[in-house]
């Protein structure tokens, strides 16, 4: 997820980008245009979001499953597949590290339980990505490349990924993020080596902007992290909200490393918006109390993937009750959660765990399809294993089909994962969550969209 900077053209591979989002207003039986109810913060008392509908979720009942032994690979390798992870254990996105690392480790375990790739077990080396305030990512990337990894899974932050993408792809190694959402990566000159299982913020922005309108908000104020993730998501939320008939009345930026947010909060509240979108990372821990302390109801707050996390230890009970947030990906299903908890019993958050797990499976399956553990060879097969063949939802089931000479279409824990030529998922779910009295959040609904 996250960040913007100049990118060299890779768009020649793409047709014009179009969004096929199933607008929330339609899905909920409402109108995409807010009705007139007044235009001050008092109107926010009338904000009423659609009733929870659950979600379809990922998976396919017709997908192949593997109930017997996995046939051995007809091709073996003298160079076992080695992966690296570049995920946050420190910095402003450290809360995303545990579920992502657990997802990677679960994927590695299941691949090896099924006999590994090309007759050899897969290994992984974990390194911290830090955030953009440090140079940890560059040091970690250098260490991973020095150990001969074929792919690097990470970073979570788009801003961090931008500091290392050229270093990774320039070495002929796959750069595969489970959480980057900046639209810039779609056109990055990455030699075909950058891939991601998280959808572009074009989709999350569409969903959030339309959802706020569906909830009855006519005006919105935004407090935005001034980096590629923040301003990119801000742009797409604004476009969607205003296309639905609303108006963005305040947009206040802050920089990574800032610790004082009173000025931004005061300016946004002075515009008396019906709803407030917080496009931040963990700075929300400082911003939310400033807002609610001025009498703004938590039901007026809308969060994003960078800050939709567990605040049970940060705020008094009820501080976040009724606030809502969006996170790309399907809701983590109970069976998958139990597998993740077996890997890391301390897990409290499951954000991007499915995307991380899917990254391991896709890389491993592409390696099998390529009959190689070389990064460039694997990359050439990633799109192929994500589309067009017989559907399957686990490494064991998919690799069995591959070894039987069949085409496969991997559908994962994060969704259908059908790749474009640019390495983006072309269809995805966005989950909408609502905070409870204890400041934890629960799933409300899923929205499916196509890019």
C-alpha positions in Angstrom: 0.0 0.0 0.0 0.9 3.6 -0.1 2.9 6.4 -1.9 3.5 8.4 -5.1 6.5 9.5 -7.1 7.5 9.9 -10.8 7.3 6.6 -12.7 8.6 5.6 -16.0 6.1 4.2 -18.6 5.1 0.6 -18.5 1.6 1.6 -19.6 2.4 0.6 -23.1 1.4 -2.9 -22.0 -2.0 -1.6 -20.8 -5.2 -0.4 -22.3 -6.7 2.7 -20.7 -7.6 2.0 -17.1 -11.3 1.7 -16.4 -13.1 1.1 -13.1 -15.9 -1.4 -12.9 -16.8 -0.9 -9.3 -20.2 -2.2 -8.0 -21.1 1.1 -6.4 -22.2 0.7 -2.8 -25.3 2.8 -3.4 -26.5 0.3 -5.9 -25.5 -2.7 -3.9 -27.4 -1.4 -0.9 -30.5 -0.4 -2.8 -29.9 3.3 -2.3 -29.1 6.3 -4.4 -25.5 7.3 -5.2 -26.5 10.9 -4.9 -26.9 12.3 -1.3 -30.2 13.8 -0.4 -30.4 17.3 0.8 -30.6 17.4 4.6 -28.5 20.6 5.4 -24.9 21.4 5.3 -23.4 21.7 8.8 -21.9 19.2 11.2 -25.4 19.0 12.6 -26.3 17.1 9.5 -23.9 14.4 10.5 -26.3 13.4 13.2 -28.3 12.0 10.3 -25.5 9.9 8.9 -26.9 6.4 8.6 -24.9 3.9 6.7 -26.5 0.8 5.1 -27.2 -2.1 7.3 -24.5 -4.8 7.3 -24.8 -7.3 4.6 -21.9 -9.6 5.2 -19.9 -10.4 2.1 -19.5 -13.0 -0.7 -15.8 -13.5 0.1 -13.2 -15.2 -1.9 -13.1 -18.7 -3.0 -14.9 -20.9 -5.5 -17.0 -23.9 -4.7 -16.0 -25.4 -8.0 -12.3 -25.0 -7.4 -10.1 -28.1 -7.4 -9.1 -29.4 -4.0 -6.3 -31.8 -3.2 -7.2 -34.7 -1.0 -4.5 -37.2 -1.9 -0.7 -37.1 -2.1 0.8 -34.5 -4.3 2.6 -36.1 -7.3 6.4 -35.4 -7.3 7.8 -32.8 -9.6 9.2 -34.2 -12.9 11.8 -31.4 -12.8 14.1 -30.9 -9.9 16.4 -28.0 -9.1 19.9 -27.7 -7.7 19.0 -24.2 -6.5 16.1 -24.3 -4.1 13.6 -21.4 -4.1 14.5 -18.8 -1.5 12.3 -15.9 -0.7 12.9 -12.8 1.3 10.4 -10.7 3.2 10.7 -6.9 3.6 7.8 -6.2 6.1 7.5 -3.7 8.9 8.4 -4.7 12.4 9.2 -1.0 13.3 7.9 2.3 12.2 4.4 3.8 11.5 3.1 0.6 9.9 4.5 -1.9 12.4 1.0 -3.1 13.2 0.8 -4.6 9.7 4.0 -6.6 10.2 2.7 -9.5 12.3 -0.2 -10.6 10.0 1.8 -10.2 6.9 4.7 -12.2 8.3 2.3 -14.8 9.6 0.8 -15.0 6.1 4.2 -15.6 4.5 5.2 -18.2 7.1 1.9 -20.1 6.6 2.4 -20.1 2.9 5.9 -21.4 3.2 4.7 -24.1 5.6 1.9 -25.3 3.3 4.2 -25.3 0.3 6.8 -27.4 2.1 4.1 -29.7 3.6 3.2 -30.4 -0.1 6.7 -31.3 -0.9 8.2 -27.9 -1.8 9.0 -26.5 -5.2 10.7 -28.5 -7.9 11.6 -31.2 -5.4 13.2 -29.0 -2.8 11.9 -27.1 0.3 11.3 -23.4 0.0 13.0 -21.1 2.5 12.4 -17.5 3.6 14.6 -14.8 5.1 12.8 -12.1 7.0 14.0 -8.5 7.3 12.5 -5.3 8.7 11.3 -2.6 6.2 11.0 0.2 8.8 9.3 3.3 7.3 10.3 6.3 5.2 11.9 8.1 8.1 14.8 5.5 8.1 17.1 3.8 5.7 16.3 0.3 7.1 14.6 -0.9 3.9 17.7 -0.2 1.8 20.0 -2.0 4.3 17.5 -5.0 4.5 17.2 -5.2 0.7 21.0 -5.3 0.3 21.1 -8.1 2.8 18.4 -10.1 1.1 19.9 -9.7 -2.3 23.2 -10.8 -0.9 21.6 -14.1 0.2 20.4 -14.9 -3.3 16.7 -14.6 -3.0 14.5 -15.0 -6.1 11.8 -12.7 -4.8 11.3 -10.1 -2.1 7.8 -10.0 -0.5 7.1 -6.4 0.7 7.2 -3.6 1.5 3.8 -2.8 3.1 4.3 0.9 2.5 4.3 2.2 -1.1 6.7 4.9 0.0 9.2 2.3 1.3 8.8 0.2 -1.8 9.7 3.2 -4.0 13.0 3.4 -2.2 14.0 -0.1 -3.1 12.0 -1.2 -6.2 14.8 -0.2 -8.6 17.4 -2.0 -6.4 15.4 -5.2 -6.4 14.2 -5.3 -10.0 17.6 -4.1 -11.2 19.1 -7.3 -9.7 16.7 -9.5 -11.7 14.7 -10.3 -8.6 10.9 -10.2 -8.2 9.5 -7.4 -6.1 6.1 -8.6 -4.8 4.1 -6.5 -2.4 1.1 -7.8 -0.5 0.0 -4.2 0.5 1.2 -1.5 -1.9 -1.7 0.4 -3.3 -0.2 3.5 -5.0 -1.4 3.7 -8.6 2.2 4.7 -9.6 3.4 1.1 -9.6 1.1 0.3 -12.5 3.3 2.3 -14.9 6.7 1.8 -13.2 9.6 0.7 -15.4 10.2 -2.5 -13.4 11.3 -4.8 -16.2 8.2 -6.9 -15.6 9.4 -7.8 -12.1 7.0 -5.8 -9.8 3.8 -7.6 -8.8 1.2 -7.1 -6.0 -1.8 -8.8 -4.6 -3.3 -5.5 -3.2 -5.4 -3.5 -5.6 -4.6 0.1 -6.6 -6.0 2.9 -4.5 -8.1 3.8 -7.5 -10.5 1.0 -6.3 -10.3 1.7 -2.5 -10.9 5.4 -3.2 -13.9 4.7 -5.4 -15.5 2.5 -2.7 -14.8 4.9 0.2 -16.0 8.0 -1.6 -19.2 6.3 -2.7 -19.8 4.7 0.7 -19.6 8.1 2.5 -22.2 9.4 0.1 -24.4 6.4 0.6 -24.2 7.0 4.3 -25.8 10.4 3.7 -22.8 12.7 3.9 -23.0 15.7 1.7 -19.8 17.4 2.7 -16.4 15.8 3.7 -13.3 17.1 5.3 -10.0 15.2 4.9 -6.8 15.0 7.0 -4.1 13.4 4.8 -0.6 12.1 5.1 1.4 14.0 2.6 3.1 11.1 0.8 2.3 9.0 -2.2 -0.2 6.8 -0.4 -2.0 9.6 1.3 -2.3 12.0 -1.6 -3.1 9.3 -4.1 -5.9 7.9 -2.0 -7.1 11.4 -1.3 -7.5 12.1 -5.0 -9.5 9.0 -5.7 -11.8 9.4 -2.6 -12.5 13.0 -3.6 -13.3 12.2 -7.2 -15.7 9.4 -6.2 -17.4 11.5 -3.5 -17.9 14.5 -5.7 -19.1 12.4 -8.6 -21.8 11.1 -6.2 -23.0 14.7 -5.6 -21.0 15.5 -2.5 -18.4 18.3 -1.9 -15.0 18.1 -0.2 -14.9 21.2 1.9 -11.5 20.9 3.6 -8.2 19.0 2.8 -5.4 19.4 5.3 -2.0 17.7 4.9 0.7 16.8 7.3 4.1 15.2 6.8 5.6 11.9 8.0 7.3 12.6 11.4 4.9 15.4 12.4 3.6 15.0 16.0 1.2 18.0 16.3 -2.1 18.0 14.4 -4.2 20.6 16.1 -3.9 23.1 13.2 -5.2 20.5 10.7 -8.0 19.4 12.9 -9.1 23.0 13.7 -9.2 23.9 10.0 -11.2 20.8 9.0 -13.7 21.3 11.8 -14.1 24.9 10.9 -15.5 23.8 7.6 -18.3 21.9 9.4 -18.2 18.7 7.3 -20.7 16.0 7.7 -18.0 13.4 7.6 -14.2 13.3 8.1 -11.9 11.0 6.2 -8.6 10.2 8.0 -6.0 9.1 5.4 -3.1 8.4 7.7 -1.0 5.8 9.3 -0.7 5.4 13.1 -0.9 9.2 13.4 -4.6 8.5 13.9 -3.8 7.7 17.5 -3.1 11.4 18.0 -5.7 12.8 15.6 -8.8 10.9 16.7 -8.8 12.3 20.3 -8.4 15.8 19.0 -11.5 15.4 16.8 -13.7 13.6 19.3 -12.6 16.0 22.1 -14.3 18.8 20.1 -17.7 17.0 20.1 -17.5 15.2 16.7 -19.2 11.9 16.8 -17.1 8.8 15.9 -19.9 7.9 13.5 -18.6 10.8 11.4 -15.1 9.3 11.1 -14.1 7.2 8.1 -10.7 5.4 8.2 -8.6 3.6 5.6 -6.2 0.6 5.5 -3.3 2.6 6.8 -5.1 3.3 10.2 -7.9 0.7 10.5 -6.4 -1.2 13.4 -7.0 -2.2 17.0 -7.3 0.8 19.3 -8.4 -1.1 22.4 -5.2 -0.2 24.3 -5.0 3.4 23.0 -8.4 5.0 23.7 -11.1 4.9 26.3 -14.0 2.5 25.6 -16.5 4.0 23.1 -14.0 6.5 21.6 -14.2 4.8 18.1 -17.7 3.2 18.4 -19.4 3.6 15.0 -16.4 4.8 13.1 -15.8 2.9 9.9 -12.8 2.0 7.7 -11.9 0.3 4.5 -9.2 -2.4 3.9 -8.5 -4.0 0.5 -9.1 -7.7 0.4 -11.8 -10.1 1.6 -12.7 -10.7 5.2 -10.3 -13.3 6.8 -12.3 -16.5 7.1 -12.4 -18.4 10.4 -10.5 -21.4 9.1 -7.7 -19.2 7.7 -7.5 -17.2 10.9 -7.1 -20.4 12.9 -4.2 -21.4 10.6 -2.6 -18.0 11.1 -3.0 -18.2 14.9 -1.2 -21.6 14.8 1.7 -19.7 13.2 1.5 -16.7 15.5 -0.8 -17.1 18.6 -0.4 -13.4 19.5 -2.1 -12.1 16.3 -4.8 -9.5 16.8 -5.0 -8.1 13.3 -5.3 -10.0 10.0 -4.8 -7.1 7.5 -3.0 -8.2 4.4 -2.3 -11.7 5.8 -4.2 -13.2 2.9 -2.3 -11.1 0.3 1.0 -12.2 1.9 0.0 -15.9 1.9 -1.1 -15.6 -1.8 2.2 -14.0 -2.7 4.0 -17.1 -1.5 1.7 -19.4 -3.3 1.7 -17.5 -6.6 5.5 -17.2 -6.6 5.9 -20.9 -5.8 3.4 -22.0 -8.5 5.0 -19.8 -11.1 8.4 -21.3 -10.2 6.9 -24.8 -10.8 5.3 -23.6 -14.1 8.6 -22.1 -15.2 10.6 -25.1 -14.0 13.1 -22.6 -12.6 13.9 -20.7 -9.4 15.3 -17.7 -11.3 13.4 -14.5 -10.7 12.9 -13.5 -14.3 11.7 -16.9 -15.2 9.2 -17.0 -12.4 7.9 -13.5 -13.3 7.2 -14.6 -16.8 4.7 -17.2 -15.4 3.0 -15.2 -12.7 0.1 -13.9 -14.9 -0.4 -17.3 -16.4 -1.0 -19.1 -13.1 -3.5 -16.4 -12.0 -5.9 -16.8 -14.9 -7.6 -18.8 -17.6 -7.2 -22.4 -16.4 -8.8 -24.8 -13.9 -9.6 -23.0 -10.6 -7.7 -24.0 -7.5 -7.3 -22.4 -4.1 -4.2 -24.0 -2.4 -0.7 -24.8 -3.4 -1.2 -28.5 -3.1 -4.3 -28.5 -5.4 -2.7 -26.1 -7.9 0.7 -27.8 -8.1 -1.0 -31.2 -8.6 -2.8 -29.8 -11.6 0.4 -28.3 -12.9 2.2 -31.6 -12.6 -0.6 -33.3 -14.5 0.1 -30.9 -17.3 -3.0 -28.7 -16.8 -3.5 -25.0 -16.9 -4.4 -23.4 -13.5 -6.2 -20.3 -12.2 -5.2 -19.6 -8.6 -7.9 -18.0 -6.5 -6.5 -17.0 -3.1 -7.4 -15.9 0.4 -7.3 -12.3 -0.7 -9.6 -12.8 -3.7 -9.5 -13.9 -7.3 -6.0 -12.4 -8.0 -6.2 -12.2 -11.8 -3.1 -10.2 -12.9 -2.9 -7.5 -15.5 0.2 -7.3 -17.7 1.4 -4.6 -15.3 1.3 -7.0 -12.3 -1.8 -5.5 -10.7 -4.8 -7.5 -9.6 -7.6 -6.7 -12.1 -10.4 -7.5 -9.7 -10.6 -7.3 -5.9 -12.7 -7.0 -2.8 -12.7 -4.0 -0.5 -13.8 -4.8 3.0 -15.7 -2.3 5.1 -15.4 -2.5 8.9 -17.1 -0.8 11.9 -15.6 -0.1 15.3 -17.2 -1.5 18.4 -17.4 -0.1 22.0 -14.0 -1.7 22.8 -12.3 0.1 19.9 -11.8 -3.0 17.9 -13.4 -3.4 14.5 -15.6 -6.0 12.9 -16.6 -6.8 9.3 -19.7 -5.0 7.9 -19.7 -5.7 4.2 -17.5 -6.5 1.2 -17.6 -4.7 -2.2 -16.2 -6.3 -5.3 -14.8 -4.2 -8.1 -12.8 -4.5 -11.3 -10.0 -2.4 -12.6 
